[in-house]
Amino acid sequence: MPALQQLDDIGQSIWLDFIRRSFITSGGLRAWIDRGVRGVTSNPTILDKAIAGSEDYDEEIRRLALLGRSAEEIYLNLALEDIGSAADLFLPVYEALSGADGYVSLEVSPLIAYDTAATIDAVSRLSGLLPRPNVLIKVPATAQGMPAIRASITRGININATLIFSRAQYRDVLEAYISGLEDRVAAGQDISGVASVASFFVSRVDTAVDKELKARGEQELQGKIAIANAVAAYGYFLDAVKTPRWRKLADRGARVQRPLWASTSTKNPVYPDTLYIDNLVGPDTVNTVPMETLEAWIDHGRAELKLMSGFDEAERQLGGLAAVGVDLDAITEQLTRDGVQAFADSFNHLLASVEGKRRKYTEEKAA
């Protein structure tokens, strides 16, 4: 049985955490779909590497520059074309699975991550520019992002809530999704076509926590807390979908908001390269994976149901972390701030690169 089919049989979808123009046009993405990949995620860093880090887009940048477009307009045009093309490739998957999978994500500007009104407007605009049923708009799960997530779900827009590091954030995202669906029901609107995932970041937690553990001379919990944190969050998901509140929505056709494991490449070379796939396999989940990590998992990963049996051990490990004086809440709060800043830096670098090329092409024409 193909490796990814084994995960699919358990109930986990694998999405690819990568996009680039040549990857789409060369048939590379189509080949991965044929191998069982069920979606794609992008973020400002991925798009920066694609657009600023390659020549794939130079002719299009030149064409748009000579039409007088600004750097932001050029970027948006490039991103919309890539996301739209990828979504079109996944549309047969979406249709074959009646909307259960086949999604492609595009993030709002990270520069507005702390501005609720601007985020709501940006989500609405991007959704209007990408009129496809299998596109998810990514919204950072900051405190200001939560009401934007709810408002967007209320409007019937598919949302990928991203940069989730803590269980408290995850509970808030779940609440925003469920409340948004309830708002639609109260307004007499259909909820069966609304989709959402909650992107819970994993490996970066170990990177930060391990540093604190090493400083205290503690070894037992190193490389364990990121998975324990995710497993505990998955427990919240299972509890949420058992409640009468959720069942009322499910009876009206609501889709569960699947936990999506992000940042699943192994940062510490001492740990197995498939650590954050092998240990996070469970029903109604997504794992978005960089290509190199996915190839490694296909080669030697394990498709074993782990999430349903790890709750007690996860709680023990999280309790042990607190007992040695490591404040996980403080760490995850900082990781969220750092994540927003890293994406903002990538976005600014991307715009600066496009602006440099735009000026070059317009100056060449003027000369």
Residue pairs with C-beta under 8 A, 6 or more apart in sequence:
1 9
2 35
2 36
3 36
3 297
3 298
3 301
3 303
4 14
4 35
4 36
4 37
4 298
5 36
6 303
7 13
7 14
7 281
7 287
7 303
8 36
8 38
10 281
10 282
10 283
10 303
10 305
11 282
11 283
11 284
11 285
12 281
12 282
12 283
12 285
12 286
12 287
13 38
13 39
13 101
13 258
13 285
13 286
13 287
14 36
14 37
14 38
14 286
14 287
14 288
14 289
14 294
15 37
15 38
15 39
15 40
15 41
15 103
15 260
15 286
15 287
15 288
15 289
16 29
16 32
16 37
16 39
16 40
16 41
16 288
16 289
16 291
16 294
17 40
17 41
17 46
17 262
17 264
17 288
17 289
17 290
18 40
18 46
18 290
18 291
19 29
19 40
19 42
19 46
19 47
19 50
19 82
19 83
19 86
19 104
20 49
20 50
20 54
20 56
20 82
21 50
21 54
21 56
21 57
21 78
21 81
21 82
22 28
22 54
22 56
23 29
24 82
24 85
24 86
24 89
29 40
29 86
29 89
30 89
33 89
33 90
33 93
37 294
38 90
38 93
38 101
38 102
38 286
39 90
39 93
39 101
39 102
39 103
39 104
39 105
39 286
39 288
40 86
40 90
40 103
40 104
40 105
41 104
41 105
41 138
41 160
41 199
41 260
41 262
41 288
42 79
42 82
42 83
42 104
42 105
42 106
42 107
43 107
43 138
43 162
43 343
43 346
44 107
44 109
44 110
44 343
44 344
44 346
44 347
44 350
45 342
45 343
45 346
47 75
47 79
47 82
47 346
47 350
48 346
48 347
48 349
48 350
48 353
50 56
50 57
50 82
51 57
51 75
51 78
51 350
51 353
51 354
52 349
52 350
52 353
52 354
57 78
58 357
60 74
60 77
60 78
60 81
61 74
61 78
61 354
61 357
61 358
61 361
62 357
62 361
64 73
64 74
64 77
64 358
65 74
65 357
65 358
65 361
65 362
66 361
66 362
66 365
69 77
69 358
70 358
71 351
71 352
71 354
71 355
71 358
72 351
74 354
74 358
75 350
75 351
75 354
76 129
79 106
80 106
80 129
80 130
83 104
83 105
83 106
83 130
83 135
84 130
84 132
84 135
86 104
87 103
87 104
87 130
87 132
87 134
87 135
88 132
90 102
90 103
90 104
90 134
91 102
91 132
91 134
92 102
93 101
93 102
94 101
94 102
94 103
94 133
94 134
95 102
96 102
99 133
99 134
99 193
99 195
99 255
100 255
102 134
103 134
103 135
103 136
103 158
103 160
103 195
103 197
104 134
104 135
104 136
105 135
105 136
105 137
105 138
105 160
106 126
106 130
106 135
106 136
106 137
106 138
107 137
107 138
107 139
107 140
107 160
107 162
107 343
108 119
108 122
108 123
108 126
108 137
108 138
108 139
108 140
109 122
109 347
110 140
110 340
110 343
110 344
110 346
110 347
111 344
111 347
111 348
112 118
112 119
112 122
113 119
113 140
113 142
113 144
113 145
113 340
113 343
113 344
114 142
114 144
114 340
115 144
116 144
116 145
116 147
116 148
119 139
119 144
119 145
119 148
120 147
120 148
120 151
120 152
123 137
123 139
123 148
123 152
123 157
123 159
124 152
124 155
124 157
126 137
127 135
127 137
127 152
127 157
127 158
133 158
133 193
134 158
135 158
136 158
136 159
136 160
136 195
136 196
136 197
137 152
137 157
137 158
137 159
137 160
138 159
138 160
138 161
138 162
138 199
139 145
139 148
139 149
139 152
139 159
139 160
139 161
139 162
140 162
140 163
140 336
140 339
140 340
140 343
141 149
141 161
141 162
141 163
141 164
141 169
141 172
141 173
141 198
141 336
142 163
142 336
142 340
145 161
146 172
146 173
146 175
146 176
147 176
149 159
149 161
149 173
149 176
149 177
149 180
150 176
150 177
150 179
150 180
150 183
151 180
152 159
152 180
153 159
153 176
153 177
153 179
153 180
153 181
153 183
153 184
153 194
153 196
154 180
154 183
154 184
154 187
156 184
156 189
156 190
156 193
156 194
157 194
158 194
158 195
158 196
159 177
159 196
160 196
160 197
160 199
160 260
161 173
161 176
161 177
161 196
161 197
161 198
161 199
161 257
162 199
162 262
163 199
163 201
163 336
163 339
163 340
163 343
164 170
164 173
164 198
164 199
164 200
164 201
164 233
165 200
165 201
165 204
165 205
165 229
165 332
165 333
165 335
165 336
165 339
166 229
166 328
166 329
166 332
166 333
166 336
167 229
167 232
167 233
167 236
168 329
169 332
169 336
170 198
170 200
170 233
170 236
170 237
170 259
171 236
173 198
173 257
174 198
174 236
174 237
174 240
174 257
177 196
177 198
177 257
178 240
178 245
178 246
178 249
178 257
180 194
181 191
181 194
181 249
181 254
182 249
184 190
184 191
184 194
185 191
185 249
185 252
190 253
191 249
191 252
191 253
191 254
192 252
192 253
192 254
192 255
194 254
194 255
195 255
196 255
196 257
196 258
197 257
197 258
197 259
197 260
197 286
198 257
198 258
198 259
198 260
199 260
199 262
199 288
200 230
200 233
200 259
200 260
200 261
200 262
201 262
201 263
201 335
201 339
202 226
202 227
202 229
202 230
202 261
202 262
202 263
202 264
202 276
202 280
203 226
203 263
203 264
203 265
203 266
203 267
203 276
204 226
204 263
204 267
204 335
204 339
205 225
205 226
205 229
205 331
205 332
205 335
206 222
206 223
206 224
206 225
206 226
206 267
206 268
206 271
207 267
207 268
208 331
208 334
208 335
209 221
209 222
209 225
209 226
209 321
209 326
209 328
209 331
210 222
210 223
210 268
212 326
212 331
213 219
213 221
213 222
213 321
213 324
213 326
214 222
216 324
216 325
216 326
218 324
220 320
221 317
221 320
221 321
221 324
223 268
223 270
223 271
223 275
224 317
225 317
225 318
225 321
225 328
226 276
227 275
227 276
227 279
227 280
227 310
227 314
228 310
228 313
228 314
228 315
228 317
228 318
229 314
229 318
229 328
229 332
230 259
230 261
230 280
231 280
231 307
231 310
231 311
231 313
231 314
232 311
232 314
232 315
232 318
233 259
234 259
234 282
234 285
234 307
235 311
235 314
237 256
237 257
237 259
237 284
240 246
241 250
241 256
241 284
246 254
250 256
256 284
258 284
258 285
258 286
259 284
259 285
259 286
260 285
260 286
260 287
260 288
261 276
261 277
261 280
261 285
261 286
261 287
261 288
262 288
263 276
264 276
264 277
264 280
264 287
264 288
264 289
264 290
264 293
265 273
265 276
265 289
265 290
265 292
265 293
266 272
266 273
266 274
266 275
266 276
266 293
272 278
273 293
273 296
274 293
274 296
274 297
274 300
274 301
274 302
276 287
277 287
277 289
277 293
277 297
277 301
278 297
278 301
278 302
278 304
278 306
279 306
279 310
280 287
280 306
280 307
281 287
281 303
281 304
281 305
281 306
281 307
282 305
282 306
282 307
282 308
283 307
283 308
285 307
289 297
318 328
321 328
322 328
